[in-house]
Amino acid sequence: MLDHGGPAARRPKDQIEEKQWSKWLKAWHQRDQDVVELTADAIAERVMGVPYGYQGPCWVQSFDAAHARPMGLR
């Protein structure tokens, strides 16, 4: 799960109320390309243990970059 642009957090399903789980699942099925990309970035950051972001005039993906992914970047 992502917390409003924060780092990815792993939570066991048995610690989440069914209503909340259903809400998250519905939102995941209705996600757009930006949500997919932000989720992938958060997973990469969590796995690698270093900040993952974008830098430079072309918004190149990079570890230890200072900027989060701009919305709508394709």
HELIX and SHEET records of a PDB file:
HELIX    1   1 LYS A   13  GLN A   15  5                                   3    
HELIX    2   2 GLU A   18  HIS A   29  1                                  12    
HELIX    3   3 GLN A   33  MET A   48  1                                  16    
SHEET    1   A 2 TYR A  52  GLN A  55  0                                        
SHEET    2   A 2 VAL A  60  PHE A  63 -1                                        
END                                                                             
